[in-house]
């Protein structure tokens, strides 16, 4: 995949045609000087990931426009060879200007900015504002789920292989994933039996005070990550957290294992916040956001190829009515292999792994349902509503086989038919009246979840996601 910009696609204007004039000719000398400046700006243009109102965009646009004017002012003395060299130099500058503008105004770049704005609004309203107002930030599943949805939407933004777009998406993702980690850490901390009573040990009051400061620092970190920090800086917050560590290290808790463990947990909380303060340069390393050659992605792709092979075998045997082919142990082994993939906390690799896991689980649940349907022996006293749920499950099994084998797009007629049929099965389940039968209630709930998972899997297969 070509991740370069116009600099990689165009020759040096002086190399495209050997000039008929001596290199010391004033016009050629001036064009060479301009070309050196263009060469120095090229890499900056080709990796710029901001918007048109950014300071760096305006600087690059200004410098390229000046170079274009400089090229236009070169005196060619009406000679065709010099005119050709000047024209090629102008085309290269114009190409960089065009590339700069295209990436800054690209629909995907604007989509990234919109999602970043939504994330900032959410975090400001639910986390930062309450803390600044002196209240307590409520961290709940609703907030965690909302953040996860934003992460998923960001990973689904198309970049067309463009470095600036990949870079912008990766920077937005790393910050939002860092906020997720901080908030999830807060959720875990809420479940701890802390703080301890001040009567337990003379050092406890000091640790409790640090805990309060850590809570404030957590909100400050979230604000920094989301660009809501005002005058605060990562360096300032890092100093504050480091001072807390020094304060804790100075406490004498050697004779009390409980207090020592309490202090250890608080120190770990601080370390968890410190690790997120080095995100300023995140996204500048090509190896992080350009994943075509990433070893973890290669490993995931290898697993996906294996999944595809097993899926085809399962569907082939099902067509023949043969239930003996049950590679569940092999599929479980693939789940273990995926669990061991090193994502380096890269959100795109994490999403690639998640999708591969969903592919494995889809085949496993298909096999489980087919086996359950084959084993089913309803008794004469089976509740009619329970029988109705199983009838729907039978239809869902047939539809899931089609979904597993589907290899089209959302605009395809076959996709729309599958989606409609799956929706009808959900409506059929909704119409089942358990009539107070608890077994039917449980079965219907599981069947609804199963149908929704099939729909979600169909959506995932057709959303044209890229890493």
N, C-alpha and C positions, 0 to 999 in steps of 0.2 A: 504494500500500500504506500502510495506517495504522500509523505507528510511534509513535503517542502512547499516553498512558496515560489514566487516568480523568479527568485534568484537562481533556483536550481533548474529552471526550465528555459532560461535564456543564456546565451553565450555572452561573454564579455563583448561589448559592442566593438572593441578594437580588434577582436579575434575573428569576427564573422567574415571579414574581408580585408585582405592585406592592403593597407593604404598605399596609394601611389606616391604620397608625399613622404619626405624624410620625417622620422619621429620628432626631430627638433623643430618642425614647423610650428609656429605659434598656436595655430588652431588645434593641432593634434596634441600639443603639450597641455593646452587648457582642457581639452576633453579627457585626457588621462587624469588630470587633477580632479576633475569632477567625478570621474569614474571611481577614484579612490574613496571619495566621500560616500558615493552610492554604495560601494562595497561594505563600508563600515555600518551603514544604516540598514542594509538588507537583512541581516540576522535579527535586528531589533524589530523590524516590521513583521518578519515571518513568525515571530513568537509573541507578538503583542496580543494580549487576550482581553483587553478592556473594551470600553465603549467610547463613543465619539466625544463625550464630555470629559473624559479623563485627561489629566495634564500631559501624560506621555503621548496620547493620541495627537493632541494639539501640537506638541513639540515636533513629533515625527512629520505630521502634515506640513507644518511650517518649513521645516528643513528640506523636505522633498520638493515643495513648491518653489523654494529659493533655488534649488539645484536645477529645476526645470527652466526657470528664468535664466539661470547662468548658461545652460545649454543653448537656449534660444538666442543668447547674445553673442555666441561664438561666431566670428566672422569667417565664413567659408569661401569668400572671394568668388562666389558663384561657381566653384569647381564641383562637379558631380561626386568625386570621391570624398571630399570633405563634407559635402551635404549628406551623403549616405552615412558617414560615421556619426555626424551630429544627429541624424534622424534615429539611428539605432540607440544612441545614448538617451535621447528623449523618450523612446519607447520603453526603455528599461525603467526609467524614473516613473513614467506613467503607470507601468505595470505594478510597481511597488505601491503607488498611491491607490490604485484600484484594489489591490489585495488588502491593504490596510482598511479601506472603507468597507469592502465586502464582508470582512470578518467582524468588524465592529457593529455592523448593521444586519448581520445574518439572522434569519428567523430563529435559529437555534441559540444564538448568543442572546437574543432578546428573551427567549424562553428561559434560559438559565438565570437571567437577571430578574425575571418575574417570579420564578420559584424562590430565588434568594430573598426577594422582597417579602414574599409570603412567609418564609421562614423567620425573617427578622420581625415581622408583625406578630407572629405567633409567640416567639420567644420574649419579645418586649412585653406583650400583654400578660403572658402567663408566668414569666420567671423574673424578668428584670424590674418591671414597674412595681410589683408588690414589694420587692426587697427594698427599692429606693424609698417607698412610702412608709417603710418601717414595719411592714407586715411580714407574714410568713408565706413563702412560695409553696403552693400546693402542687406536688408532683404526683400525678396519677396516670393510670393506664391510657386515659383519653389523650393526654399530652404526648405520651410515649408513642402511641399509635399514629398521631398526627405527624410527628416528626419522621416516623418510619415511612409514611406515605409520601412525604416530600422527598426523602432520600430515593425512594423507588422512582418517583417521577423524574428526578434529576438524572438517574442512571439511564433513563429511557430517552433522554434528549439525544438526537442524532448529531454526530460531529462531522460526518463525511470524510473522516480521516484527517481533517485539518488540525494542525498543531494548536493554533490559537483557540479553537473551539474545545479541543480536548483539554487544554490547559485550564480554560475558564470553568469547564464542567468539573474537573478534578479539584480545583481550588474550592469551589462551592461545596462539593461533596465532603472534602476533608474537614472543613469547618463544621458542617452540619453533623457529620458523624462524631466529631469531637464533642459537640454539644450533647449528642445522644449519650456518649460515654459518661460525661459529667453528670447528666440527669439520672442515668441509670445508677451511677455511683451514689447519688443522693437517695434514690429509692431503696437501695440496699442498706444505706446508713440508717434510714428511717426504721428498718426492721431490727437494728441492733439494740440491745438493752443498755443504751448509753444516753446521757452521761451518768456516771456513778455519783453516789451521794458524797458531798464534801466531807462528811464525817468519817469516811472510809480511810482516808490517808491525807496528810497535809498537802501532798502534791496534786490531789484530785482537783481542787479549786483552780489551780493554774491550768491543768489540762482542760477542764471545762471551759475556761475563758478562751483558750486556744480554739476549742471546738466552735465557739461562737464566731470567732474571727474566720475560721475555715468556711463556715456557712456563708459569711459575707463575701469571702474571696471566691467562692464557687459561683455566686451570681455575677461578680465582677468579671470572672473568666468567661462566662457565657456571653456577657455583654461585649467583651473584647472580641470573641470569636465571631460574633454576628454583626460587628460594626456598630454597636450601640453604646460604646464606652465613653464617649465624650473626650475628656482630656487624659483619661487613663492610658497606660501603655503596658505591653507585655513585660518590659524590663522592670517597670515599677512594681507590678504584681509579683513578679519573680522574686524581687528583693524582699517583699513583705512575707511571702511564703517561706523563703529561706530563713528569715529572722524567726519565724515560728518554729522551724526545725531546730534552730540553735537554742531557742528557749526550752524546747522539750528535752533536748539532749542534756541540758544543764541540770535537769531534775534528778534527784537521788531517789530511785525507786527499786534499788537493788534487792531490798529485802522483801518485796511483795510481788508475787507472780501475777496476781490479778491486775494490779496497777501497771505493772510492766507491760502486760498484754494490752491494756487500755491505751497506754501511750503508743504502743506499736501500731494499733489500729488507726490512731489519729495521724501518726507519721505516714502511714500508707495512704491515708486520704490526701495528705499534702503532696506526696509524691505523684499520686494520680492526677492532681491538678497541674503540677509542674510539667509533666510530660506533654501537655497540650500547648505549652507556651512557645514552642519552636515552629509554629505554623506560618510565620511570616514569609519564609522562603518556600513554603510548600507549593508544589506544582511547577517549580522552576527546573526540576530534574526530569529530563525527558524519560528516563527509565521508569518513572512512576506513572506518568499519564499516557505514555505510548506503550501499550501492552501487547503489541503484535508479537514481540519476541520474548515476552515474560515467561519464565519457566513454570510458574504456577498456572498461568492460562494454558500453556501447552499441556500440563498434566490434566487440567480440567477437560480440555478438548479430547484428550486421549480417553478419559473416562466416558465422555459423551459418545464417542465412536463405539465404545464397548456397549453402552446402553442401547444405542441404535441397533446394533447387531442382535442383542438379546430380545429387544422389543419386536423386531421382525420375526424372530424365531417363535416367540410366544403367539403372535397374531397368526402366523402360518399354521401352527398346530391347532389353534382354536378354530380356524376355518375347517379343519379336518375333523373337528370334534374330539381331538386328542388332548386330554388334560394331564398327560404324564410328563410333559415338558414344563417343569417348575424350577427355574433357575434362581430360587429365592436366596439360597446361600451365596450364590455369585453376586446377586444384586445387593445383599446386605454387605458383602465385601466391598462393593463399590462405594456404598455409603461410608464405610469406615475409611476408605481411601480418600474420599472427598473431605471427610472430617479432618484429615491430617494435612490437607493442602495448606501451605503457608500463604495467608492473604496479606501479610505485612500491614494489616489494618487498612489496606487499599479498598475503598468502597466499591470500585468497579470489579475487583477480583472477588470480593465478598458476594456481590450480586451474581457474578458468573457461577460461583460455587452454589449459591442458593438455587439458581435455576436448574443446575445439574442435579441437585438433590431432589427437587420437585419432579424431574423426569424419572428418576429411579423410583421414587415413592408412587408415581402414577402407575408404573408397571406392577409394583408389588400389590397395590390395592386392587388392581384389575384381577390379578391372579387369586387374591384372597376371596374376592366376591364370586368369581367363577367357581372356585372350590366350594364355597358356602352354598351356592345355588345347586351344585351337583349333589351335595350331601343332604340337602334339605328334604325332610320327610314329614310333611305336615300331618298332624293327627286329626281325627274327626271332630275334636272339640276346639280346634283352633279358632280364635276370634276372627270374624270376617274382616275387621279393620286391619288386623295383623296380616292376614292373607293379602289384602289390597296393597300394603306396603311392600311385601315381597314381590308382588307382580310389577310394581314400579321399579324395584331393584333389578328385576330381570331385564326390563327395558333399558335401564341405565347401563347395565353391563354391555348390552349390544351397542349402545351409543358410545360408550367409552372405547370400545374396540375401534370404532370409526374415528374417534378423536385421536387415539394413539397413532393411527395410520395416516392421519390428515397431514398433508404437506403443502398447503396452499396459503392464500392470503385472505384478509378480512373482506375484501371486495368480491371474493369468489362466491358463486351461488351455493356451492356445497357448504361453505362456512355458515352462511345465513340459515340454511336448512338445519344444520346441526345445532346452531344456537337456538333456533325456534323449537326444535324437538326437545332439547334439554330444558328449556323454559317451561314447556308443556308438562314435563315430568314433575317439575317443582310445583306447578299449579295442581297437578294430580295429588301430590303429597299433601298440599295445603287443604285439599278437599276431604282428606281422610279424617273421619271423626273417630277418635280412639274410644269414645263412649266409656270413659273411665278406666280403660284397660291400661295398666302401667307398662306392660311389655310392649304394647303398641306405641305408647308415647315415646319410649326410649328408641324403638326401632325407627319411628318416623323421624325423630330428631337426627339420628345417625344417617338416615337416607337423604335428608335435606342437606346435611353437611357434605355427604358424598357427591350429590348432584352439583352443589356449588363448587366443590373442588374440581370437578370435571370441567365446568364452565371456566373457572379460573385458569386451568391448565390449557384449555383451548385458546383463551386470550393470550396467555404467555407465549404459546407457540407461534402466534401470529402478530406479535407487537413489534417485530423487526428490531429487537434490541441489539445493540452493539456495545462492545467494550472498547 
